[in-house]
Amino acid sequence: MMWPQFMSREFWYLKELDSYEEAAAALEEQGFDHVSEFFIESCEDRTWINGGGDALMEPLLLWLIEAYDEERLSPELAKKIAQAIQLQPKALEHILPKEVDFIIEGQETPICSFMFSAQSPFFRELIRRTKTRVGRKKVDMQRIKLSFFDYIREFVYTAHIVFLWREEPKYILNFIRQSQKLGMEKMAAFASEVYKRYLTPENTVQHLQLAQKEFLKDLETECCRYINEQNFGLKIEYREGVGLEVTLEHLLDEGVPVLDNLRRQISYLVCKKTVAEDTRLAKLIQSIPRLVGLDLSDTTGISSELLESFPSVKQLNLSNCDWLDDDHCFSIMKSSPGLIKLDLSKDTHLTFRTWGAMASLSKLINLDLSYCDQMDEDDFDLMASSCPRLGELFLKHTRLSDNGLASIGRNCVGLAVLDLSDCRNLVGEGLIELGVHAQGLQSLNLTNCSKIEPEYLEKFRKMLPGLTDLKV
């Protein structure tokens, strides 16, 4: 007997058996996961399948299908098996049982119910309802045209539709919609990639807005990818929990119309290098009605126009800005009193004036001051008293002392996440004060805090049984 050329070592025991019948029985004794792994792996070797391996693949597939029909095989595993079969549609087509007839426009079309139901919740439920009927199962597909179904069938068996590109754009767009309704994400992604050929610099934003409105995620992805490939000086991405994020590499004339069309969707804006110095940026930002976050990290400067009309945002990243000083911070904080998240890491020019001014940020719950090694004990004390509502604080690689940590514990009693990694002045006394007051602390990073004494750490652990994430 032949075996797949690159069969995993865990299946080598099969070589000791005398027939594929014995091999099938031995595999099935090990359970669904074992059989599925062998089947999926073997689908990659077409030569073995055509050379007689189908004699083993067929009983294994029928066994897996039976388990799936009886709901003993998970939908996730069934989908993986179906996708493996799609790798070798011609070699495996003859072993697929076609036990259900779809009636479309009066024509009966035999199909493999497993391949359809494993890839679509819609077909899974539709076929499931036929299982109790006597005789050959027939399903009347009243709302699907035969030409449309032919494309679905081709994709179900091959993960490809050869001639979809010949259809009109309107047809393909509707095909994407229907694919999503059927729960066939991969088919929707395939059709969206085909549709990309009809995108132009003039219509892409319109299609992007349509995709967002109708929740056509794959078309949305293709539109973003198309825009990012153009010489617009910008990149766009829809991020879960954030919305539309736009990264401005350069503020080019070619990109301005795109930004203008997208301004109502933009939630987060990232500006690179010299962009914040462009006097046009202030006007652009003012035109964005729902801007939640702004990232100016690593920028080389800021225009007076932007500073004077700084937007009111909830999230602000000013990390590693050499131009940033206390006066800039005053102006920015005054414009954004509703800040929830603020990143000032690596901003070593800031002084006690900024830490004191943070008292105006009454909603601030997330603060990053990592690598601000200019801060001393008094600075940490002032910062802590100015930001009593902090829930997350990041102080990596600072000169924080035990007294400073104790002050943070007394003032920021609502802390849930605290990063003190590389704070090498800590001995451990401050941990005790932290444990007394910050009873809700869930995550603490003490990596590379080499001077912390074990007895303090052990006592601290006992004080906070709810601390689920401690790195030392």
Secondary structure, DSSP 4 states (H G I P E B T S, - for coil): ----TT--GGGGGGGGSS-HHHHHHHHHHT-HHHHHHHHHHHTT-HHHIIIIIHHHHHHHHHHHHHHHHTT-S-HHHHHHHHHHHTTSHHHHGGGS---EEEEETTEEEEE-HHHHHTT-HHHHHHHHTTTTSSSSEEEE-TT--HHHHHHHHHHHHHS--TTGGGS-HHHHHHHHHHHHHTT-HHHHHHHHHHHGGG--TTTHHHHHHHHHHTT-HHHHHHHHHHHHHSSSSEEEEEETTTEEEEEES---TTTHHHHHHHTTTEEEEEE-TTGGG-THHHHHHHT-TT--EEE-TT-S---HHHHHT----SEEE-TT-TT--HHHHHHHHHH-TT-SEEE-TT-TT--HHHHHHGGG-TT--EEE-TT-TT--HHHHHHHHHH-TT-SEEE-TT----HHHHHHHHHH-TT--EEE-TT-TT--SHHHHHHHHH-TT--EEE-TT-TT--HHHHHHHHHH-TT--EEE-
